[in-house]
Amino acid sequence: MTERVLAARLCPACRQDHPPLTTCATGWRPWNGQPVVIDVRAGPVLVTLTADEMAYAERIGRERWERGRKRGGNDRLKSTARTNTPATDVLGAVAESAVAKWLGVPWDEATIETPGRRADVAGYGVRAAPEGRRDFPIRPGDSHPMVMVLVRGARARLAGWYEPAEAYDHPEWRADRGGLGVAAWWVPVARLRSLASLPRR
């Protein structure tokens, strides 16, 4: 079976990387709209945000944290403002922005922060962690394929993805690390699937 490769590719005209669903100003398109055979050995994808993209993600992250603080909690695990900082929400916003850039889909105020939304970007969940982390949490209720992102400043390494339902089959991964009374399944980075096999949404 053939699938489209979800990765940026270098334009021979402008010498810049372009996500798969976009078109360069020169008219060049990464895959000309054609499906190609996936290389299952493809590794993590590196995405670097521009200064403007980084500033926008930081603003969105701080605004999310402020809204959460006013509600008295900052995430679905019901952590308090004392256990979550603006940096946590900024990290998540940077990761979402990087995934959207990689996919070539919009990430702006018209497409994010939708009340009741269940997926983060284009039908996928996004989970962020600082560069160097060795696992990612799958939380109760997660249902969309989760793209896992390691972030260092404006650089994001899309480490792979995982299906939440499969994490639930690993009781040895389950732990309440935050002391919040709600356990998550901590998927080792080494067990993530290649982004080349990410299902189309």
C-alpha positions in Angstrom: 0.0 0.0 0.0 1.2 3.5 -0.8 0.9 6.5 1.5 1.9 10.1 1.4 5.1 11.0 3.2 4.4 13.6 5.9 7.8 15.3 5.9 9.2 18.5 4.6 11.3 18.4 1.4 13.9 20.7 0.0 12.8 22.9 -3.0 15.4 22.8 -5.7 14.6 26.4 -6.7 14.5 28.3 -3.4 16.6 25.8 -1.4 14.1 25.9 1.5 12.2 23.0 3.1 8.4 22.9 2.5 5.8 20.8 4.3 4.0 18.3 2.0 0.7 20.1 1.6 2.1 23.5 0.6 3.4 25.1 -2.5 6.6 27.1 -2.9 6.3 30.7 -4.3 8.2 29.2 -7.3 5.2 26.9 -7.9 7.1 23.8 -6.8 5.2 21.3 -4.6 7.0 18.7 -2.4 5.4 15.6 -3.8 3.3 17.0 -6.7 0.2 15.6 -5.0 1.3 12.0 -5.7 1.4 9.2 -3.1 4.8 7.6 -2.6 6.0 4.5 -0.8 6.9 5.2 2.8 10.4 4.5 4.0 9.6 2.8 7.3 13.1 3.5 8.5 12.5 7.3 8.6 13.6 8.8 11.9 12.5 11.8 13.9 11.7 15.1 12.1 13.3 18.4 13.1 11.2 21.5 12.8 12.5 25.0 13.6 10.1 27.8 14.2 10.8 31.3 13.0 11.1 34.2 15.4 7.5 35.3 14.6 6.1 31.7 14.9 7.9 31.3 18.3 6.6 34.6 19.6 3.0 33.7 18.5 3.3 30.2 20.2 4.6 31.8 23.4 1.7 34.3 23.5 -0.8 31.5 22.9 0.8 29.4 25.7 0.8 32.2 28.2 -2.9 33.0 27.4 -3.8 29.4 27.9 -2.1 29.3 31.2 -3.8 32.5 32.3 -7.3 31.1 31.3 -6.5 27.9 33.2 -5.4 29.8 36.3 -8.6 31.7 36.3 -10.6 28.5 36.1 -8.5 27.1 39.0 -6.8 24.4 37.0 -4.6 24.0 34.0 -5.2 20.7 32.3 -7.4 17.5 32.2 -5.4 16.1 35.1 -6.8 19.0 37.2 -3.4 20.3 38.3 -3.5 23.5 40.1 -1.7 26.7 39.1 1.1 25.8 41.6 1.8 22.5 39.8 1.7 24.0 36.3 3.6 27.0 35.1 3.3 29.3 32.0 6.3 27.4 30.6 4.3 24.2 30.5 1.6 25.7 28.3 4.2 27.5 26.1 6.0 24.2 25.6 2.7 22.6 24.4 1.9 25.5 22.1 5.4 25.4 20.5 4.9 21.6 19.9 1.5 22.2 18.3 2.9 24.9 16.1 5.7 22.7 15.0 3.4 19.8 14.2 1.1 22.1 12.2 4.1 23.5 10.3 5.3 20.0 9.5 1.9 19.0 8.2 1.4 22.2 6.3 -1.9 23.1 8.0 -3.0 26.4 9.7 -2.3 27.0 13.3 -3.8 30.3 14.3 -6.6 31.7 16.4 -9.2 30.5 13.9 -8.1 26.8 14.3 -6.9 26.5 17.9 -8.6 27.0 21.3 -11.9 25.7 20.0 -14.2 25.0 22.9 -14.6 21.3 23.4 -12.0 20.4 20.9 -10.8 16.8 21.2 -7.7 16.9 18.9 -4.9 19.4 18.9 -3.8 19.7 15.3 -5.6 18.4 12.2 -7.1 15.4 13.9 -4.0 14.5 15.9 -3.2 14.8 19.6 0.1 16.5 20.4 2.1 15.8 23.5 5.2 18.0 24.4 8.2 17.5 26.6 11.5 19.2 27.1 14.4 17.7 25.0 16.0 14.9 26.9 12.8 13.3 28.3 12.6 9.6 27.8 8.8 9.0 27.9 5.5 10.7 27.2 2.1 10.4 29.0 -1.0 9.0 27.5 -3.9 10.3 29.6 -7.3 8.7 30.4 -9.6 9.8 27.6 -7.0 10.3 24.9 -8.3 8.8 21.7 -6.5 10.4 18.7 -3.1 9.3 17.4 -0.6 11.2 19.6 2.4 12.9 18.0 5.1 13.2 20.6 7.4 16.3 20.4 10.6 17.1 22.2 11.2 20.8 22.4 14.3 22.9 23.0 13.7 26.6 22.4 12.4 27.2 18.9 13.6 23.7 17.8 11.1 20.8 18.0 12.0 17.2 17.4 8.9 15.2 16.4 10.0 11.9 18.0 7.2 9.7 16.7 3.6 8.8 17.5 1.6 6.3 19.4 -2.0 5.0 19.5 -3.6 5.6 23.0 -5.6 2.4 23.0 -2.4 0.4 22.7 -0.8 2.2 25.7 -3.8 1.1 27.8 -2.6 -2.5 27.3 0.6 -1.8 29.2 -0.2 -1.6 32.9 3.5 -1.5 33.7 3.6 2.0 32.1 0.9 3.4 34.3 1.8 5.8 37.1 0.6 8.9 38.9 3.8 10.9 38.7 2.2 14.3 39.7 0.5 13.1 42.8 -2.8 14.3 41.4 -4.7 11.1 41.9 -5.0 10.5 38.1 -2.6 8.0 36.5 -1.2 8.2 33.0 0.5 5.6 30.8 4.1 6.7 30.2 5.2 5.5 26.8 9.0 5.2 26.3 10.4 7.2 23.5 12.1 4.0 22.2 8.6 2.5 21.7 7.2 5.3 19.6 6.3 4.6 16.0 8.0 6.2 13.0 6.1 9.3 11.7 6.3 7.7 8.3 3.5 5.4 9.5 1.3 8.1 11.0 -2.3 7.3 9.8 -4.0 9.9 7.6 -6.7 11.9 9.2 
